[in-house]
Amino acid sequence: MTERIPFTRSSRAGPAFSTVLHPAIPRPRPSAENLLRVQRIQWNEGLLVIAAAGEIDLATAGRLEQALCGHLPAATVLDLSEVGFLGVAGLRVIESAAARARAERRTTGVVADSRPVLRLLQLFGTETKIPVYRRLDHAILEVPNQ
């Protein structure tokens, strides 16, 4: 025979149930424009610098892809020095842009100095296909001459 636990009304009307708990109202996620800023800088006639700042993930990778589409000059430097997070979706955008550049006989370089970005580039072997620089001035000097 099983023992039953007595249930009384008073236990249910205790202090824990007398107050109404309001669930936390979720905050809206910031827009892609606020999570990632992308700027195209025409450095000179043959060199374009695309500077990104923020987070590159599934929600924001499209903004980076838009900046890398269209007519591009002979050399493109992608400056990720102000990117705090790089997800696989962003990495795919970078690698497809570099593959397109190789097919069109253009050169591409990436500037990255934050650990999360460098770690992902290293894990997927991206630095073997695309030259990665720690400083923008080094990339600007070397990428057009490849």
VMD Tcl script that builds the backbone (N, CA, C; Angstrom):
set m [mol new atoms 438]
animate dup $m
set s [atomselect $m all]
$s set {name element resname resid chain x y z} {
  {N N MET 1 A 0.832 -1.171 0.000}
  {CA C MET 1 A 0.000 0.000 0.000}
  {C C MET 1 A 0.880 1.239 0.000}
  {N N THR 2 A 0.547 2.229 -0.814}
  {CA C THR 2 A 1.351 3.433 -0.892}
  {C C THR 2 A 0.841 4.468 0.086}
  {N N GLU 3 A 1.757 5.235 0.548}
  {CA C GLU 3 A 1.388 6.296 1.493}
  {C C GLU 3 A 1.063 7.561 0.717}
  {N N ARG 4 A -0.034 8.153 1.021}
  {CA C ARG 4 A -0.453 9.374 0.346}
  {C C ARG 4 A 0.069 10.582 1.092}
  {N N ILE 5 A 0.426 11.593 0.346}
  {CA C ILE 5 A 0.866 12.852 0.943}
  {C C ILE 5 A -0.375 13.701 1.124}
  {N N PRO 6 A -0.605 14.146 2.359}
  {CA C PRO 6 A -1.812 14.945 2.572}
  {C C PRO 6 A -1.709 16.290 1.850}
  {N N PHE 7 A -2.807 16.695 1.256}
  {CA C PHE 7 A -2.866 17.980 0.564}
  {C C PHE 7 A -3.926 18.822 1.231}
  {N N THR 8 A -3.500 19.953 1.706}
  {CA C THR 8 A -4.465 20.855 2.328}
  {C C THR 8 A -4.508 22.152 1.554}
  {N N ARG 9 A -5.630 22.798 1.627}
  {CA C ARG 9 A -5.789 24.072 0.928}
  {C C ARG 9 A -4.821 25.121 1.440}
  {N N SER 10 A -4.547 25.114 2.699}
  {CA C SER 10 A -3.684 26.148 3.267}
  {C C SER 10 A -2.270 26.081 2.699}
  {N N SER 11 A -1.796 24.887 2.368}
  {CA C SER 11 A -0.450 24.795 1.818}
  {C C SER 11 A -0.374 25.403 0.420}
  {N N ARG 12 A -1.491 25.370 -0.287}
  {CA C ARG 12 A -1.484 25.916 -1.634}
  {C C ARG 12 A -1.610 27.429 -1.617}
  {N N ALA 13 A -2.225 27.966 -0.634}
  {CA C ALA 13 A -2.432 29.406 -0.557}
  {C C ALA 13 A -1.310 30.082 0.216}
  {N N GLY 14 A -0.172 29.453 0.294}
  {CA C GLY 14 A 0.957 29.997 1.036}
  {C C GLY 14 A 1.548 31.212 0.361}
  {N N PRO 15 A 2.574 31.789 0.950}
  {CA C PRO 15 A 3.145 33.032 0.434}
  {C C PRO 15 A 3.737 32.906 -0.970}
  {N N ALA 16 A 4.216 31.722 -1.334}
  {CA C ALA 16 A 4.818 31.569 -2.658}
  {C C ALA 16 A 3.779 31.718 -3.756}
  {N N PHE 17 A 2.532 31.346 -3.473}
  {CA C PHE 17 A 1.502 31.409 -4.493}
  {C C PHE 17 A 0.630 32.652 -4.389}
  {N N SER 18 A 0.800 33.422 -3.322}
  {CA C SER 18 A -0.058 34.593 -3.169}
  {C C SER 18 A 0.392 35.753 -4.050}
  {N N THR 19 A 1.663 35.769 -4.437}
  {CA C THR 19 A 2.124 36.833 -5.322}
  {C C THR 19 A 2.107 36.321 -6.754}
  {N N VAL 20 A 1.781 37.183 -7.659}
  {CA C VAL 20 A 1.749 36.809 -9.067}
  {C C VAL 20 A 3.143 37.040 -9.638}
  {N N LEU 21 A 3.698 35.989 -10.192}
  {CA C LEU 21 A 5.018 36.100 -10.795}
  {C C LEU 21 A 4.860 36.466 -12.264}
  {N N HIS 22 A 5.544 37.501 -12.669}
  {CA C HIS 22 A 5.517 37.910 -14.075}
  {C C HIS 22 A 6.763 37.354 -14.738}
  {N N PRO 23 A 6.575 36.611 -15.789}
  {CA C PRO 23 A 7.769 36.112 -16.473}
  {C C PRO 23 A 8.554 37.278 -17.058}
  {N N ALA 24 A 9.839 37.082 -17.163}
  {CA C ALA 24 A 10.687 38.133 -17.732}
  {C C ALA 24 A 10.267 38.393 -19.175}
  {N N ILE 25 A 10.096 39.634 -19.488}
  {CA C ILE 25 A 9.720 40.018 -20.839}
  {C C ILE 25 A 10.997 40.026 -21.675}
  {N N PRO 26 A 11.024 39.217 -22.727}
  {CA C PRO 26 A 12.258 39.173 -23.522}
  {C C PRO 26 A 12.505 40.508 -24.216}
  {N N ARG 27 A 13.733 40.906 -24.201}
  {CA C ARG 27 A 14.114 42.140 -24.898}
  {C C ARG 27 A 14.279 41.836 -26.372}
  {N N PRO 28 A 13.886 42.748 -27.209}
  {CA C PRO 28 A 14.069 42.492 -28.637}
  {C C PRO 28 A 15.556 42.468 -28.971}
  {N N ARG 29 A 15.916 41.578 -29.877}
  {CA C ARG 29 A 17.308 41.473 -30.309}
  {C C ARG 29 A 17.652 42.713 -31.126}
  {N N PRO 30 A 18.831 43.283 -30.901}
  {CA C PRO 30 A 19.220 44.436 -31.713}
  {C C PRO 30 A 19.231 44.069 -33.196}
  {N N SER 31 A 18.973 45.033 -34.025}
  {CA C SER 31 A 18.937 44.781 -35.461}
  {C C SER 31 A 20.335 44.458 -35.975}
  {N N ALA 32 A 20.383 43.877 -37.165}
  {CA C ALA 32 A 21.664 43.523 -37.769}
  {C C ALA 32 A 22.535 44.755 -37.959}
  {N N GLU 33 A 21.892 45.913 -38.207}
  {CA C GLU 33 A 22.657 47.147 -38.385}
  {C C GLU 33 A 23.379 47.540 -37.098}
  {N N ASN 34 A 22.767 47.234 -35.950}
  {CA C ASN 34 A 23.399 47.568 -34.679}
  {C C ASN 34 A 24.425 46.535 -34.238}
  {N N LEU 35 A 24.289 45.301 -34.712}
  {CA C LEU 35 A 25.234 44.250 -34.333}
  {C C LEU 35 A 26.494 44.276 -35.182}
  {N N LEU 36 A 26.372 44.729 -36.422}
  {CA C LEU 36 A 27.520 44.737 -37.327}
  {C C LEU 36 A 27.481 45.990 -38.187}
  {N N ARG 37 A 28.584 46.717 -38.178}
  {CA C ARG 37 A 28.742 47.868 -39.061}
  {C C ARG 37 A 29.778 47.501 -40.122}
  {N N VAL 38 A 29.435 47.726 -41.362}
  {CA C VAL 38 A 30.335 47.410 -42.476}
  {C C VAL 38 A 30.523 48.667 -43.296}
  {N N GLN 39 A 31.779 48.964 -43.609}
  {CA C GLN 39 A 32.094 50.165 -44.371}
  {C C GLN 39 A 33.044 49.813 -45.510}
  {N N ARG 40 A 32.726 50.287 -46.699}
  {CA C ARG 40 A 33.607 50.107 -47.863}
  {C C ARG 40 A 34.437 51.371 -48.039}
  {N N ILE 41 A 35.749 51.214 -48.057}
  {CA C ILE 41 A 36.665 52.349 -48.193}
  {C C ILE 41 A 37.510 52.128 -49.444}
  {N N GLN 42 A 37.334 52.978 -50.438}
  {CA C GLN 42 A 38.140 52.879 -51.652}
  {C C GLN 42 A 39.498 53.492 -51.350}
  {N N TRP 43 A 40.486 52.643 -51.051}
  {CA C TRP 43 A 41.802 53.111 -50.627}
  {C C TRP 43 A 42.524 53.794 -51.777}
  {N N ASN 44 A 42.534 53.144 -52.905}
  {CA C ASN 44 A 43.034 53.742 -54.148}
  {C C ASN 44 A 42.333 53.028 -55.298}
  {N N GLU 45 A 42.758 53.281 -56.512}
  {CA C GLU 45 A 42.053 52.732 -57.668}
  {C C GLU 45 A 41.997 51.209 -57.670}
  {N N GLY 46 A 43.038 50.561 -57.215}
  {CA C GLY 46 A 43.091 49.100 -57.266}
  {C C GLY 46 A 42.893 48.405 -55.941}
  {N N LEU 47 A 42.572 49.154 -54.877}
  {CA C LEU 47 A 42.460 48.536 -53.549}
  {C C LEU 47 A 41.216 49.025 -52.817}
  {N N LEU 48 A 40.427 48.069 -52.365}
  {CA C LEU 48 A 39.239 48.347 -51.571}
  {C C LEU 48 A 39.436 47.735 -50.185}
  {N N VAL 49 A 39.161 48.524 -49.153}
  {CA C VAL 49 A 39.193 48.029 -47.781}
  {C C VAL 49 A 37.751 47.954 -47.297}
  {N N ILE 50 A 37.364 46.773 -46.837}
  {CA C ILE 50 A 36.038 46.584 -46.252}
  {C C ILE 50 A 36.255 46.373 -44.763}
  {N N ALA 51 A 35.818 47.364 -43.974}
  {CA C ALA 51 A 36.021 47.328 -42.523}
  {C C ALA 51 A 34.725 46.914 -41.844}
  {N N ALA 52 A 34.825 45.906 -40.983}
  {CA C ALA 52 A 33.662 45.422 -40.237}
  {C C ALA 52 A 33.913 45.623 -38.756}
  {N N ALA 53 A 32.858 45.963 -38.023}
  {CA C ALA 53 A 32.962 46.144 -36.578}
  {C C ALA 53 A 31.708 45.569 -35.929}
  {N N GLY 54 A 31.891 44.703 -34.955}
  {CA C GLY 54 A 30.761 44.098 -34.254}
  {C C GLY 54 A 30.860 42.592 -34.248}
  {N N GLU 55 A 29.733 41.930 -34.524}
  {CA C GLU 55 A 29.653 40.476 -34.513}
  {C C GLU 55 A 29.212 39.980 -35.881}
  {N N ILE 56 A 29.904 38.963 -36.371}
  {CA C ILE 56 A 29.520 38.357 -37.644}
  {C C ILE 56 A 29.021 36.956 -37.343}
  {N N ASP 57 A 27.714 36.795 -37.424}
  {CA C ASP 57 A 27.098 35.501 -37.165}
  {C C ASP 57 A 26.005 35.284 -38.206}
  {N N LEU 58 A 25.147 34.313 -37.969}
  {CA C LEU 58 A 24.099 33.996 -38.930}
  {C C LEU 58 A 23.191 35.191 -39.204}
  {N N ALA 59 A 22.929 35.991 -38.184}
  {CA C ALA 59 A 22.027 37.132 -38.340}
  {C C ALA 59 A 22.661 38.284 -39.109}
  {N N THR 60 A 23.978 38.401 -39.085}
  {CA C THR 60 A 24.631 39.567 -39.685}
  {C C THR 60 A 25.510 39.241 -40.889}
  {N N ALA 61 A 25.708 37.977 -41.195}
  {CA C ALA 61 A 26.602 37.597 -42.298}
  {C C ALA 61 A 26.128 38.166 -43.632}
  {N N GLY 62 A 24.841 38.351 -43.791}
  {CA C GLY 62 A 24.315 38.919 -45.038}
  {C C GLY 62 A 24.801 40.331 -45.298}
  {N N ARG 63 A 24.979 41.110 -44.243}
  {CA C ARG 63 A 25.502 42.481 -44.407}
  {C C ARG 63 A 26.920 42.447 -44.953}
  {N N LEU 64 A 27.721 41.523 -44.450}
  {CA C LEU 64 A 29.091 41.389 -44.941}
  {C C LEU 64 A 29.085 40.895 -46.385}
  {N N GLU 65 A 28.202 39.961 -46.675}
  {CA C GLU 65 A 28.111 39.422 -48.035}
  {C C GLU 65 A 27.737 40.513 -49.037}
  {N N GLN 66 A 26.829 41.411 -48.657}
  {CA C GLN 66 A 26.446 42.520 -49.540}
  {C C GLN 66 A 27.644 43.410 -49.849}
  {N N ALA 67 A 28.482 43.650 -48.840}
  {CA C ALA 67 A 29.653 44.504 -49.047}
  {C C ALA 67 A 30.682 43.845 -49.960}
  {N N LEU 68 A 30.710 42.517 -49.966}
  {CA C LEU 68 A 31.684 41.789 -50.779}
  {C C LEU 68 A 31.159 41.443 -52.174}
  {N N CYS 69 A 29.927 41.812 -52.474}
  {CA C CYS 69 A 29.342 41.531 -53.790}
  {C C CYS 69 A 29.558 42.713 -54.726}
  {N N GLY 70 A 29.201 42.490 -55.954}
  {CA C GLY 70 A 29.302 43.556 -56.943}
  {C C GLY 70 A 30.700 43.658 -57.522}
  {N N HIS 71 A 30.945 44.773 -58.170}
  {CA C HIS 71 A 32.254 44.991 -58.799}
  {C C HIS 71 A 33.289 45.303 -57.727}
  {N N LEU 72 A 34.370 44.552 -57.722}
  {CA C LEU 72 A 35.462 44.764 -56.772}
  {C C LEU 72 A 36.747 45.018 -57.540}
  {N N PRO 73 A 37.641 45.834 -57.000}
  {CA C PRO 73 A 38.902 46.112 -57.681}
  {C C PRO 73 A 39.857 44.904 -57.621}
  {N N ALA 74 A 41.053 45.110 -58.112}
  {CA C ALA 74 A 42.034 44.028 -58.204}
  {C C ALA 74 A 42.429 43.467 -56.838}
  {N N ALA 75 A 42.366 44.268 -55.787}
  {CA C ALA 75 A 42.749 43.803 -54.451}
  {C C ALA 75 A 41.705 44.258 -53.428}
  {N N THR 76 A 41.375 43.356 -52.517}
  {CA C THR 76 A 40.415 43.658 -51.457}
  {C C THR 76 A 41.004 43.215 -50.122}
  {N N VAL 77 A 40.935 44.108 -49.151}
  {CA C VAL 77 A 41.369 43.786 -47.791}
  {C C VAL 77 A 40.128 43.834 -46.903}
  {N N LEU 78 A 39.881 42.752 -46.214}
  {CA C LEU 78 A 38.764 42.675 -45.284}
  {C C LEU 78 A 39.309 42.887 -43.878}
  {N N ASP 79 A 38.983 44.027 -43.300}
  {CA C ASP 79 A 39.496 44.397 -41.973}
  {C C ASP 79 A 38.519 43.937 -40.898}
  {N N LEU 80 A 38.904 42.896 -40.165}
  {CA C LEU 80 A 38.092 42.348 -39.079}
  {C C LEU 80 A 38.685 42.686 -37.715}
  {N N SER 81 A 39.529 43.709 -37.662}
  {CA C SER 81 A 40.207 44.021 -36.403}
  {C C SER 81 A 39.262 44.505 -35.311}
  {N N GLU 82 A 38.065 44.974 -35.677}
  {CA C GLU 82 A 37.087 45.403 -34.676}
  {C C GLU 82 A 35.924 44.425 -34.540}
  {N N VAL 83 A 36.115 43.203 -35.009}
  {CA C VAL 83 A 35.098 42.163 -34.885}
  {C C VAL 83 A 35.390 41.355 -33.632}
  {N N GLY 84 A 34.402 41.265 -32.759}
  {CA C GLY 84 A 34.570 40.527 -31.508}
  {C C GLY 84 A 34.158 39.077 -31.595}
  {N N PHE 85 A 33.319 38.742 -32.577}
  {CA C PHE 85 A 32.864 37.370 -32.750}
  {C C PHE 85 A 32.710 37.074 -34.222}
  {N N LEU 86 A 33.231 35.934 -34.637}
  {CA C LEU 86 A 33.080 35.469 -36.013}
  {C C LEU 86 A 32.508 34.065 -35.960}
  {N N GLY 87 A 31.325 33.892 -36.517}
  {CA C GLY 87 A 30.681 32.586 -36.567}
  {C C GLY 87 A 30.955 31.904 -37.892}
  {N N VAL 88 A 30.519 30.669 -37.987}
  {CA C VAL 88 A 30.748 29.881 -39.190}
  {C C VAL 88 A 30.046 30.507 -40.402}
  {N N ALA 89 A 28.892 31.106 -40.200}
  {CA C ALA 89 A 28.195 31.757 -41.317}
  {C C ALA 89 A 29.048 32.885 -41.896}
  {N N GLY 90 A 29.693 33.654 -41.039}
  {CA C GLY 90 A 30.582 34.710 -41.501}
  {C C GLY 90 A 31.811 34.157 -42.189}
  {N N LEU 91 A 32.323 33.062 -41.660}
  {CA C LEU 91 A 33.489 32.418 -42.265}
  {C C LEU 91 A 33.162 31.923 -43.674}
  {N N ARG 92 A 31.977 31.397 -43.857}
  {CA C ARG 92 A 31.564 30.939 -45.196}
  {C C ARG 92 A 31.489 32.098 -46.180}
  {N N VAL 93 A 31.013 33.239 -45.723}
  {CA C VAL 93 A 30.948 34.420 -46.588}
  {C C VAL 93 A 32.362 34.835 -46.999}
  {N N ILE 94 A 33.274 34.858 -46.046}
  {CA C ILE 94 A 34.660 35.249 -46.323}
  {C C ILE 94 A 35.302 34.280 -47.305}
  {N N GLU 95 A 35.137 32.981 -47.065}
  {CA C GLU 95 A 35.759 31.988 -47.941}
  {C C GLU 95 A 35.165 32.001 -49.346}
  {N N SER 96 A 33.864 32.207 -49.464}
  {CA C SER 96 A 33.270 32.257 -50.807}
  {C C SER 96 A 33.711 33.517 -51.549}
  {N N ALA 97 A 33.878 34.626 -50.833}
  {CA C ALA 97 A 34.371 35.850 -51.478}
  {C C ALA 97 A 35.815 35.676 -51.938}
  {N N ALA 98 A 36.615 34.980 -51.141}
  {CA C ALA 98 A 38.006 34.729 -51.526}
  {C C ALA 98 A 38.071 33.776 -52.717}
  {N N ALA 99 A 37.202 32.776 -52.758}
  {CA C ALA 99 A 37.170 31.851 -53.893}
  {C C ALA 99 A 36.760 32.581 -55.172}
  {N N ARG 100 A 35.793 33.467 -55.034}
  {CA C ARG 100 A 35.370 34.276 -56.186}
  {C C ARG 100 A 36.516 35.163 -56.665}
  {N N ALA 101 A 37.244 35.747 -55.723}
  {CA C ALA 101 A 38.380 36.600 -56.084}
  {C C ALA 101 A 39.452 35.793 -56.822}
  {N N ARG 102 A 39.734 34.576 -56.346}
  {CA C ARG 102 A 40.722 33.731 -57.028}
  {C C ARG 102 A 40.259 33.395 -58.449}
  {N N ALA 103 A 38.976 33.086 -58.601}
  {CA C ALA 103 A 38.443 32.756 -59.920}
  {C C ALA 103 A 38.532 33.948 -60.870}
  {N N GLU 104 A 38.403 35.152 -60.326}
  {CA C GLU 104 A 38.475 36.372 -61.130}
  {C C GLU 104 A 39.891 36.952 -61.177}
  {N N ARG 105 A 40.851 36.220 -60.655}
  {CA C ARG 105 A 42.273 36.617 -60.621}
  {C C ARG 105 A 42.494 37.934 -59.887}
  {N N ARG 106 A 41.784 38.074 -58.771}
  {CA C ARG 106 A 41.985 39.212 -57.874}
  {C C ARG 106 A 42.626 38.697 -56.598}
  {N N THR 107 A 43.163 39.600 -55.801}
  {CA C THR 107 A 43.781 39.203 -54.533}
  {C C THR 107 A 42.921 39.664 -53.357}
  {N N THR 108 A 43.010 38.911 -52.289}
  {CA C THR 108 A 42.236 39.185 -51.088}
  {C C THR 108 A 43.117 38.950 -49.870}
  {N N GLY 109 A 42.897 39.742 -48.838}
  {CA C GLY 109 A 43.585 39.555 -47.565}
  {C C GLY 109 A 42.635 39.878 -46.425}
  {N N VAL 110 A 42.920 39.312 -45.263}
  {CA C VAL 110 A 42.097 39.527 -44.079}
  {C C VAL 110 A 42.976 40.081 -42.971}
  {N N VAL 111 A 42.460 41.078 -42.267}
  {CA C VAL 111 A 43.134 41.629 -41.094}
  {C C VAL 111 A 42.331 41.184 -39.876}
  {N N ALA 112 A 43.003 40.506 -38.957}
  {CA C ALA 112 A 42.339 40.044 -37.735}
  {C C ALA 112 A 43.355 40.019 -36.610}
  {N N ASP 113 A 42.915 40.472 -35.433}
  {CA C ASP 113 A 43.830 40.408 -34.287}
  {C C ASP 113 A 43.161 39.954 -32.996}
  {N N SER 114 A 41.851 39.705 -33.042}
  {CA C SER 114 A 41.188 39.237 -31.828}
  {C C SER 114 A 41.236 37.713 -31.782}
  {N N ARG 115 A 41.348 37.189 -30.585}
  {CA C ARG 115 A 41.478 35.744 -30.410}
  {C C ARG 115 A 40.308 34.947 -30.982}
  {N N PRO 116 A 39.039 35.339 -30.751}
  {CA C PRO 116 A 37.940 34.542 -31.312}
  {C C PRO 116 A 37.969 34.466 -32.838}
  {N N VAL 117 A 38.325 35.544 -33.484}
  {CA C VAL 117 A 38.357 35.550 -34.948}
  {C C VAL 117 A 39.534 34.727 -35.451}
  {N N LEU 118 A 40.704 34.940 -34.881}
  {CA C LEU 118 A 41.878 34.185 -35.303}
  {C C LEU 118 A 41.707 32.693 -35.049}
  {N N ARG 119 A 41.070 32.355 -33.947}
  {CA C ARG 119 A 40.862 30.946 -33.592}
  {C C ARG 119 A 40.002 30.243 -34.639}
  {N N LEU 120 A 38.917 30.880 -35.065}
  {CA C LEU 120 A 38.055 30.262 -36.063}
  {C C LEU 120 A 38.770 30.151 -37.411}
  {N N LEU 121 A 39.499 31.182 -37.789}
  {CA C LEU 121 A 40.257 31.133 -39.041}
  {C C LEU 121 A 41.268 29.991 -39.012}
  {N N GLN 122 A 41.875 29.782 -37.865}
  {CA C GLN 122 A 42.866 28.716 -37.713}
  {C C GLN 122 A 42.202 27.343 -37.700}
  {N N LEU 123 A 41.098 27.204 -36.971}
  {CA C LEU 123 A 40.412 25.908 -36.878}
  {C C LEU 123 A 39.984 25.381 -38.239}
  {N N PHE 124 A 39.519 26.271 -39.096}
  {CA C PHE 124 A 39.033 25.850 -40.403}
  {C C PHE 124 A 40.094 25.953 -41.495}
  {N N GLY 125 A 41.319 26.305 -41.136}
  {CA C GLY 125 A 42.407 26.364 -42.107}
  {C C GLY 125 A 42.274 27.475 -43.120}
  {N N THR 126 A 41.547 28.504 -42.783}
  {CA C THR 126 A 41.323 29.614 -43.715}
  {C C THR 126 A 42.616 30.350 -44.027}
  {N N GLU 127 A 43.516 30.442 -43.032}
  {CA C GLU 127 A 44.759 31.190 -43.262}
  {C C GLU 127 A 45.664 30.516 -44.281}
  {N N THR 128 A 45.389 29.252 -44.638}
  {CA C THR 128 A 46.172 28.607 -45.694}
  {C C THR 128 A 45.681 29.011 -47.085}
  {N N LYS 129 A 44.423 29.491 -47.159}
  {CA C LYS 129 A 43.849 29.896 -48.445}
  {C C LYS 129 A 43.831 31.405 -48.643}
  {N N ILE 130 A 43.720 32.130 -47.536}
  {CA C ILE 130 A 43.645 33.590 -47.571}
  {C C ILE 130 A 44.729 34.124 -46.631}
  {N N PRO 131 A 45.574 35.039 -47.094}
  {CA C PRO 131 A 46.572 35.598 -46.178}
  {C C PRO 131 A 45.907 36.406 -45.062}
  {N N VAL 132 A 46.334 36.161 -43.826}
  {CA C VAL 132 A 45.791 36.849 -42.658}
  {C C VAL 132 A 46.893 37.711 -42.062}
  {N N TYR 133 A 46.570 38.963 -41.815}
  {CA C TYR 133 A 47.525 39.931 -41.269}
  {C C TYR 133 A 47.025 40.419 -39.918}
  {N N ARG 134 A 47.947 40.796 -39.064}
  {CA C ARG 134 A 47.577 41.334 -37.749}
  {C C ARG 134 A 47.291 42.830 -37.797}
  {N N ARG 135 A 47.862 43.514 -38.796}
  {CA C ARG 135 A 47.703 44.973 -38.881}
  {C C ARG 135 A 47.268 45.374 -40.271}
  {N N LEU 136 A 46.414 46.388 -40.326}
  {CA C LEU 136 A 45.879 46.869 -41.592}
  {C C LEU 136 A 46.975 47.444 -42.486}
  {N N ASP 137 A 47.914 48.166 -41.919}
  {CA C ASP 137 A 48.959 48.771 -42.761}
  {C C ASP 137 A 49.802 47.709 -43.469}
  {N N HIS 138 A 50.042 46.575 -42.815}
  {CA C HIS 138 A 50.784 45.496 -43.475}
  {C C HIS 138 A 49.980 44.908 -44.629}
  {N N ALA 139 A 48.685 44.728 -44.416}
  {CA C ALA 139 A 47.832 44.163 -45.470}
  {C C ALA 139 A 47.745 45.115 -46.662}
  {N N ILE 140 A 47.629 46.404 -46.394}
  {CA C ILE 140 A 47.533 47.384 -47.481}
  {C C ILE 140 A 48.797 47.381 -48.340}
  {N N LEU 141 A 49.938 47.173 -47.711}
  {CA C LEU 141 A 51.203 47.134 -48.454}
  {C C LEU 141 A 51.373 45.833 -49.238}
  {N N GLU 142 A 50.930 44.704 -48.697}
  {CA C GLU 142 A 51.237 43.398 -49.288}
  {C C GLU 142 A 50.170 42.831 -50.210}
  {N N VAL 143 A 48.898 43.034 -49.921}
  {CA C VAL 143 A 47.832 42.387 -50.707}
  {C C VAL 143 A 47.857 42.804 -52.178}
  {N N PRO 144 A 48.002 44.087 -52.525}
  {CA C PRO 144 A 48.022 44.436 -53.950}
  {C C PRO 144 A 49.216 43.858 -54.701}
  {N N ASN 145 A 50.273 43.472 -54.009}
  {CA C ASN 145 A 51.486 42.976 -54.651}
  {C C ASN 145 A 51.556 41.450 -54.770}
  {N N GLN 146 A 50.481 40.769 -54.434}
  {CA C GLN 146 A 50.500 39.303 -54.491}
  {C C GLN 146 A 50.360 38.792 -55.897}
}
mol reanalyze $m
mol bondsrecalc $m
mol representation Tube
mol addrep $m
